[in-house]
């Protein structure tokens, strides 16, 4: 969102901490990758936490 980008740019400029930490961003990105993989393949998708990869079943 625009607010997210604005927060990120402010943090870069002023060396502040962002509203969300890196782990929250990573989890959100992984969930989005899983959603896209499921939509394109029509298959069930899981996440292998050990290997840090999306698994299409």
PDB file of N, CA, C and O in Angstrom, chain B, residues numbered from 101:
ATOM      1  N   UNK B 101       0.832  -1.184   0.000  1.00  0.00           N
ATOM      2  CA  UNK B 101       0.000   0.000   0.000  1.00  0.00           C
ATOM      3  C   UNK B 101       0.877   1.248   0.000  1.00  0.00           C
ATOM      4  O   UNK B 101       2.082   1.193   0.246  1.00  0.00           O
ATOM      5  N   UNK B 102       0.237   2.357  -0.281  1.00  0.00           N
ATOM      6  CA  UNK B 102       0.964   3.625  -0.276  1.00  0.00           C
ATOM      7  C   UNK B 102       1.525   3.918   1.117  1.00  0.00           C
ATOM      8  O   UNK B 102       2.651   4.397   1.252  1.00  0.00           O
ATOM      9  N   UNK B 103       0.728   3.626   2.152  1.00  0.00           N
ATOM     10  CA  UNK B 103       1.185   3.883   3.530  1.00  0.00           C
ATOM     11  C   UNK B 103       2.417   3.042   3.864  1.00  0.00           C
ATOM     12  O   UNK B 103       3.328   3.517   4.542  1.00  0.00           O
ATOM     13  N   UNK B 104       2.445   1.805   3.394  1.00  0.00           N
ATOM     14  CA  UNK B 104       3.589   0.926   3.644  1.00  0.00           C
ATOM     15  C   UNK B 104       4.838   1.473   2.968  1.00  0.00           C
ATOM     16  O   UNK B 104       5.907   1.522   3.576  1.00  0.00           O
ATOM     17  N   UNK B 105       4.703   1.885   1.712  1.00  0.00           N
ATOM     18  CA  UNK B 105       5.854   2.444   0.993  1.00  0.00           C
ATOM     19  C   UNK B 105       6.325   3.739   1.639  1.00  0.00           C
ATOM     20  O   UNK B 105       7.528   3.982   1.733  1.00  0.00           O
ATOM     21  N   UNK B 106       5.395   4.567   2.083  1.00  0.00           N
ATOM     22  CA  UNK B 106       5.755   5.825   2.740  1.00  0.00           C
ATOM     23  C   UNK B 106       6.509   5.543   4.042  1.00  0.00           C
ATOM     24  O   UNK B 106       7.500   6.208   4.342  1.00  0.00           O
ATOM     25  N   UNK B 107       6.040   4.560   4.813  1.00  0.00           N
ATOM     26  CA  UNK B 107       6.712   4.187   6.057  1.00  0.00           C
ATOM     27  C   UNK B 107       8.127   3.692   5.775  1.00  0.00           C
ATOM     28  O   UNK B 107       9.069   4.057   6.477  1.00  0.00           O
ATOM     29  N   UNK B 108       8.271   2.866   4.753  1.00  0.00           N
ATOM     30  CA  UNK B 108       9.581   2.326   4.409  1.00  0.00           C
ATOM     31  C   UNK B 108      10.543   3.441   4.004  1.00  0.00           C
ATOM     32  O   UNK B 108      11.688   3.471   4.455  1.00  0.00           O
ATOM     33  N   UNK B 109      10.079   4.355   3.157  1.00  0.00           N
ATOM     34  CA  UNK B 109      10.937   5.461   2.720  1.00  0.00           C
ATOM     35  C   UNK B 109      11.335   6.353   3.894  1.00  0.00           C
ATOM     36  O   UNK B 109      12.474   6.815   3.963  1.00  0.00           O
ATOM     37  N   UNK B 110      10.415   6.595   4.807  1.00  0.00           N
ATOM     38  CA  UNK B 110      10.725   7.405   5.986  1.00  0.00           C
ATOM     39  C   UNK B 110      11.787   6.719   6.844  1.00  0.00           C
ATOM     40  O   UNK B 110      12.676   7.373   7.390  1.00  0.00           O
ATOM     41  N   UNK B 111      11.686   5.409   6.955  1.00  0.00           N
ATOM     42  CA  UNK B 111      12.674   4.658   7.740  1.00  0.00           C
ATOM     43  C   UNK B 111      14.053   4.716   7.094  1.00  0.00           C
ATOM     44  O   UNK B 111      15.062   4.821   7.791  1.00  0.00           O
ATOM     45  N   UNK B 112      14.102   4.650   5.780  1.00  0.00           N
ATOM     46  CA  UNK B 112      15.378   4.745   5.070  1.00  0.00           C
ATOM     47  C   UNK B 112      15.994   6.122   5.291  1.00  0.00           C
ATOM     48  O   UNK B 112      17.185   6.240   5.580  1.00  0.00           O
ATOM     49  N   UNK B 113      15.178   7.153   5.153  1.00  0.00           N
ATOM     50  CA  UNK B 113      15.684   8.523   5.285  1.00  0.00           C
ATOM     51  C   UNK B 113      16.111   8.870   6.708  1.00  0.00           C
ATOM     52  O   UNK B 113      17.140   9.514   6.915  1.00  0.00           O
ATOM     53  N   UNK B 114      15.313   8.440   7.688  1.00  0.00           N
ATOM     54  CA  UNK B 114      15.540   8.859   9.072  1.00  0.00           C
ATOM     55  C   UNK B 114      16.136   7.770   9.958  1.00  0.00           C
ATOM     56  O   UNK B 114      16.303   7.959  11.163  1.00  0.00           O
ATOM     57  N   UNK B 115      16.456   6.625   9.346  1.00  0.00           N
ATOM     58  CA  UNK B 115      17.039   5.494  10.085  1.00  0.00           C
ATOM     59  C   UNK B 115      16.170   5.077  11.274  1.00  0.00           C
ATOM     60  O   UNK B 115      16.664   4.839  12.375  1.00  0.00           O
ATOM     61  N   UNK B 116      14.867   4.997  11.018  1.00  0.00           N
ATOM     62  CA  UNK B 116      13.912   4.569  12.037  1.00  0.00           C
ATOM     63  C   UNK B 116      13.535   3.112  11.804  1.00  0.00           C
ATOM     64  O   UNK B 116      13.847   2.545  10.757  1.00  0.00           O
ATOM     65  N   UNK B 117      12.866   2.508  12.779  1.00  0.00           N
ATOM     66  CA  UNK B 117      12.356   1.150  12.622  1.00  0.00           C
ATOM     67  C   UNK B 117      11.023   1.205  11.878  1.00  0.00           C
ATOM     68  O   UNK B 117      10.211   2.095  12.131  1.00  0.00           O
ATOM     69  N   UNK B 118      10.789   0.262  10.963  1.00  0.00           N
ATOM     70  CA  UNK B 118       9.513   0.237  10.249  1.00  0.00           C
ATOM     71  C   UNK B 118       8.369  -0.235  11.152  1.00  0.00           C
ATOM     72  O   UNK B 118       8.594  -0.788  12.229  1.00  0.00           O
ATOM     73  N   UNK B 119       7.142  -0.002  10.688  1.00  0.00           N
ATOM     74  CA  UNK B 119       5.964  -0.419  11.455  1.00  0.00           C
ATOM     75  C   UNK B 119       5.909  -1.934  11.636  1.00  0.00           C
ATOM     76  O   UNK B 119       5.482  -2.418  12.684  1.00  0.00           O
ATOM     77  N   UNK B 120       6.335  -2.681  10.626  1.00  0.00           N
ATOM     78  CA  UNK B 120       6.338  -4.143  10.700  1.00  0.00           C
ATOM     79  C   UNK B 120       7.777  -4.633  10.597  1.00  0.00           C
ATOM     80  O   UNK B 120       8.588  -4.062   9.867  1.00  0.00           O
ATOM     81  N   UNK B 121       8.085  -5.696  11.333  1.00  0.00           N
ATOM     82  CA  UNK B 121       9.449  -6.220  11.288  1.00  0.00           C
ATOM     83  C   UNK B 121       9.650  -7.103  10.051  1.00  0.00           C
ATOM     84  O   UNK B 121       8.695  -7.399   9.333  1.00  0.00           O
ATOM     85  N   UNK B 122      10.875  -7.512   9.814  1.00  0.00           N
ATOM     86  CA  UNK B 122      11.229  -8.275   8.626  1.00  0.00           C
ATOM     87  C   UNK B 122      10.528  -9.624   8.595  1.00  0.00           C
ATOM     88  O   UNK B 122      10.169 -10.106   7.520  1.00  0.00           O
ATOM     89  N   UNK B 123      10.329 -10.239   9.748  1.00  0.00           N
ATOM     90  CA  UNK B 123       9.662 -11.550   9.792  1.00  0.00           C
ATOM     91  C   UNK B 123       8.216 -11.448   9.311  1.00  0.00           C
ATOM     92  O   UNK B 123       7.735 -12.325   8.593  1.00  0.00           O
ATOM     93  N   UNK B 124       7.533 -10.392   9.700  1.00  0.00           N
ATOM     94  CA  UNK B 124       6.150 -10.197   9.248  1.00  0.00           C
ATOM     95  C   UNK B 124       6.114 -10.020   7.733  1.00  0.00           C
ATOM     96  O   UNK B 124       5.236 -10.562   7.062  1.00  0.00           O
ATOM     97  N   UNK B 125       7.058  -9.269   7.199  1.00  0.00           N
ATOM     98  CA  UNK B 125       7.137  -9.085   5.750  1.00  0.00           C
ATOM     99  C   UNK B 125       7.445 -10.381   5.021  1.00  0.00           C
ATOM    100  O   UNK B 125       6.880 -10.654   3.963  1.00  0.00           O
ATOM    101  N   UNK B 126       8.338 -11.176   5.585  1.00  0.00           N
ATOM    102  CA  UNK B 126       8.693 -12.468   4.984  1.00  0.00           C
ATOM    103  C   UNK B 126       7.489 -13.394   4.971  1.00  0.00           C
ATOM    104  O   UNK B 126       7.198 -14.025   3.955  1.00  0.00           O
ATOM    105  N   UNK B 127       6.781 -13.479   6.105  1.00  0.00           N
ATOM    106  CA  UNK B 127       5.607 -14.350   6.191  1.00  0.00           C
ATOM    107  C   UNK B 127       4.535 -13.927   5.194  1.00  0.00           C
ATOM    108  O   UNK B 127       3.898 -14.773   4.567  1.00  0.00           O
ATOM    109  N   UNK B 128       4.340 -12.639   5.050  1.00  0.00           N
ATOM    110  CA  UNK B 128       3.352 -12.132   4.099  1.00  0.00           C
ATOM    111  C   UNK B 128       3.750 -12.490   2.670  1.00  0.00           C
ATOM    112  O   UNK B 128       2.902 -12.899   1.877  1.00  0.00           O
ATOM    113  N   UNK B 129       5.016 -12.343   2.339  1.00  0.00           N
ATOM    114  CA  UNK B 129       5.496 -12.674   0.994  1.00  0.00           C
ATOM    115  C   UNK B 129       5.373 -14.167   0.705  1.00  0.00           C
ATOM    116  O   UNK B 129       4.992 -14.557  -0.398  1.00  0.00           O
ATOM    117  N   UNK B 130       5.693 -15.002   1.693  1.00  0.00           N
ATOM    118  CA  UNK B 130       5.573 -16.453   1.512  1.00  0.00           C
ATOM    119  C   UNK B 130       4.116 -16.843   1.276  1.00  0.00           C
ATOM    120  O   UNK B 130       3.826 -17.674   0.414  1.00  0.00           O
ATOM    121  N   UNK B 131       3.202 -16.249   2.037  1.00  0.00           N
ATOM    122  CA  UNK B 131       1.776 -16.539   1.860  1.00  0.00           C
ATOM    123  C   UNK B 131       1.301 -16.109   0.473  1.00  0.00           C
ATOM    124  O   UNK B 131       0.505 -16.806  -0.156  1.00  0.00           O
ATOM    125  N   UNK B 132       1.780 -14.981   0.004  1.00  0.00           N
ATOM    126  CA  UNK B 132       1.407 -14.508  -1.329  1.00  0.00           C
ATOM    127  C   UNK B 132       1.940 -15.450  -2.406  1.00  0.00           C
ATOM    128  O   UNK B 132       1.225 -15.755  -3.361  1.00  0.00           O
ATOM    129  N   UNK B 133       3.173 -15.912  -2.271  1.00  0.00           N
ATOM    130  CA  UNK B 133       3.745 -16.873  -3.226  1.00  0.00           C
ATOM    131  C   UNK B 133       2.940 -18.169  -3.243  1.00  0.00           C
ATOM    132  O   UNK B 133       2.713 -18.749  -4.304  1.00  0.00           O
ATOM    133  N   UNK B 134       2.512 -18.619  -2.067  1.00  0.00           N
ATOM    134  CA  UNK B 134       1.696 -19.831  -1.983  1.00  0.00           C
ATOM    135  C   UNK B 134       0.354 -19.637  -2.678  1.00  0.00           C
ATOM    136  O   UNK B 134      -0.113 -20.527  -3.389  1.00  0.00           O
ATOM    137  N   UNK B 135      -0.259 -18.493  -2.476  1.00  0.00           N
ATOM    138  CA  UNK B 135      -1.549 -18.197  -3.098  1.00  0.00           C
ATOM    139  C   UNK B 135      -1.439 -18.189  -4.616  1.00  0.00           C
ATOM    140  O   UNK B 135      -2.273 -18.775  -5.306  1.00  0.00           O
ATOM    141  N   UNK B 136      -0.421 -17.533  -5.131  1.00  0.00           N
ATOM    142  CA  UNK B 136      -0.232 -17.451  -6.580  1.00  0.00           C
ATOM    143  C   UNK B 136       0.035 -18.834  -7.168  1.00  0.00           C
ATOM    144  O   UNK B 136      -0.511 -19.172  -8.218  1.00  0.00           O
ATOM    145  N   UNK B 137       0.868 -19.639  -6.503  1.00  0.00           N
ATOM    146  CA  UNK B 137       1.157 -20.993  -6.982  1.00  0.00           C
ATOM    147  C   UNK B 137      -0.112 -21.837  -7.018  1.00  0.00           C
ATOM    148  O   UNK B 137      -0.333 -22.576  -7.978  1.00  0.00           O
ATOM    149  N   UNK B 138      -0.942 -21.739  -5.993  1.00  0.00           N
ATOM    150  CA  UNK B 138      -2.191 -22.503  -5.947  1.00  0.00           C
ATOM    151  C   UNK B 138      -3.152 -22.053  -7.043  1.00  0.00           C
ATOM    152  O   UNK B 138      -3.809 -22.881  -7.674  1.00  0.00           O
ATOM    153  N   UNK B 139      -3.235 -20.757  -7.266  1.00  0.00           N
ATOM    154  CA  UNK B 139      -4.136 -20.237  -8.297  1.00  0.00           C
ATOM    155  C   UNK B 139      -3.719 -20.694  -9.694  1.00  0.00           C
ATOM    156  O   UNK B 139      -4.571 -21.072 -10.498  1.00  0.00           O
ATOM    157  N   UNK B 140      -2.429 -20.663  -9.988  1.00  0.00           N
ATOM    158  CA  UNK B 140      -1.966 -21.025 -11.322  1.00  0.00           C
ATOM    159  C   UNK B 140      -1.972 -22.528 -11.572  1.00  0.00           C
ATOM    160  O   UNK B 140      -2.186 -22.960 -12.705  1.00  0.00           O
ATOM    161  N   UNK B 141      -1.743 -23.331 -10.539  1.00  0.00           N
ATOM    162  CA  UNK B 141      -1.682 -24.784 -10.724  1.00  0.00           C
ATOM    163  C   UNK B 141      -3.004 -25.473 -10.415  1.00  0.00           C
ATOM    164  O   UNK B 141      -3.267 -26.562 -10.923  1.00  0.00           O
ATOM    165  N   UNK B 142      -3.837 -24.850  -9.586  1.00  0.00           N
ATOM    166  CA  UNK B 142      -5.076 -25.495  -9.158  1.00  0.00           C
ATOM    167  C   UNK B 142      -4.832 -26.611  -8.159  1.00  0.00           C
ATOM    168  O   UNK B 142      -5.721 -27.421  -7.896  1.00  0.00           O
ATOM    169  N   UNK B 143      -3.635 -26.656  -7.605  1.00  0.00           N
ATOM    170  CA  UNK B 143      -3.264 -27.716  -6.661  1.00  0.00           C
ATOM    171  C   UNK B 143      -3.099 -27.156  -5.255  1.00  0.00           C
ATOM    172  O   UNK B 143      -3.013 -25.946  -5.046  1.00  0.00           O
ATOM    173  N   UNK B 144      -3.058 -28.083  -4.294  1.00  0.00           N
ATOM    174  CA  UNK B 144      -2.825 -27.710  -2.899  1.00  0.00           C
ATOM    175  C   UNK B 144      -1.365 -27.311  -2.732  1.00  0.00           C
ATOM    176  O   UNK B 144      -0.470 -27.938  -3.300  1.00  0.00           O
ATOM    177  N   UNK B 145      -1.138 -26.276  -1.959  1.00  0.00           N
ATOM    178  CA  UNK B 145       0.214 -25.760  -1.757  1.00  0.00           C
ATOM    179  C   UNK B 145       0.493 -25.676  -0.259  1.00  0.00           C
ATOM    180  O   UNK B 145      -0.354 -25.234   0.517  1.00  0.00           O
ATOM    181  N   UNK B 146       1.682 -26.103   0.134  1.00  0.00           N
ATOM    182  CA  UNK B 146       2.110 -25.990   1.530  1.00  0.00           C
ATOM    183  C   UNK B 146       3.465 -25.288   1.560  1.00  0.00           C
ATOM    184  O   UNK B 146       4.044 -24.967   0.522  1.00  0.00           O
ATOM    185  N   UNK B 147       3.948 -25.062   2.767  1.00  0.00           N
ATOM    186  CA  UNK B 147       5.247 -24.417   2.934  1.00  0.00           C
ATOM    187  C   UNK B 147       6.131 -25.307   3.783  1.00  0.00           C
ATOM    188  O   UNK B 147       5.755 -25.679   4.895  1.00  0.00           O
ATOM    189  N   UNK B 148       7.307 -25.654   3.267  1.00  0.00           N
ATOM    190  CA  UNK B 148       8.281 -26.442   4.010  1.00  0.00           C
ATOM    191  C   UNK B 148       9.133 -25.467   4.814  1.00  0.00           C
ATOM    192  O   UNK B 148       9.987 -24.768   4.268  1.00  0.00           O
ATOM    193  N   UNK B 149       8.886 -25.434   6.113  1.00  0.00           N
ATOM    194  CA  UNK B 149       9.570 -24.472   6.974  1.00  0.00           C
ATOM    195  C   UNK B 149      11.066 -24.759   7.085  1.00  0.00           C
ATOM    196  O   UNK B 149      11.870 -23.835   7.205  1.00  0.00           O
ATOM    197  N   UNK B 150      11.437 -26.036   7.045  1.00  0.00           N
ATOM    198  CA  UNK B 150      12.852 -26.402   7.154  1.00  0.00           C
ATOM    199  C   UNK B 150      13.646 -25.924   5.939  1.00  0.00           C
ATOM    200  O   UNK B 150      14.729 -25.356   6.075  1.00  0.00           O
ATOM    201  N   UNK B 151      13.093 -26.162   4.753  1.00  0.00           N
ATOM    202  CA  UNK B 151      13.770 -25.767   3.514  1.00  0.00           C
ATOM    203  C   UNK B 151      13.418 -24.353   3.072  1.00  0.00           C
ATOM    204  O   UNK B 151      14.033 -23.813   2.152  1.00  0.00           O
ATOM    205  N   UNK B 152      12.424 -23.753   3.731  1.00  0.00           N
ATOM    206  CA  UNK B 152      11.967 -22.406   3.382  1.00  0.00           C
ATOM    207  C   UNK B 152      11.555 -22.338   1.910  1.00  0.00           C
ATOM    208  O   UNK B 152      12.006 -21.469   1.165  1.00  0.00           O
ATOM    209  N   UNK B 153      10.672 -23.291   1.501  1.00  0.00           N
ATOM    210  CA  UNK B 153      10.218 -23.295   0.121  1.00  0.00           C
ATOM    211  C   UNK B 153       8.749 -23.674   0.014  1.00  0.00           C
ATOM    212  O   UNK B 153       8.202 -24.369   0.869  1.00  0.00           O
ATOM    213  N   UNK B 154       8.131 -23.203  -1.050  1.00  0.00           N
ATOM    214  CA  UNK B 154       6.739 -23.514  -1.347  1.00  0.00           C
ATOM    215  C   UNK B 154       6.703 -24.888  -2.003  1.00  0.00           C
ATOM    216  O   UNK B 154       7.489 -25.172  -2.907  1.00  0.00           O
ATOM    217  N   UNK B 155       5.779 -25.749  -1.542  1.00  0.00           N
ATOM    218  CA  UNK B 155       5.660 -27.109  -2.059  1.00  0.00           C
ATOM    219  C   UNK B 155       4.286 -27.264  -2.696  1.00  0.00           C
ATOM    220  O   UNK B 155       3.265 -27.053  -2.041  1.00  0.00           O
ATOM    221  N   UNK B 156       4.262 -27.633  -3.977  1.00  0.00           N
ATOM    222  CA  UNK B 156       3.006 -27.861  -4.695  1.00  0.00           C
ATOM    223  C   UNK B 156       2.713 -29.349  -4.637  1.00  0.00           C
ATOM    224  O   UNK B 156       3.530 -30.162  -5.069  1.00  0.00           O
ATOM    225  N   UNK B 157       1.550 -29.710  -4.105  1.00  0.00           N
ATOM    226  CA  UNK B 157       1.184 -31.128  -3.917  1.00  0.00           C
ATOM    227  C   UNK B 157       0.495 -31.679  -5.142  1.00  0.00           C
ATOM    228  O   UNK B 157       0.118 -32.851  -5.163  1.00  0.00           O
TER     229      UNK B 157
END
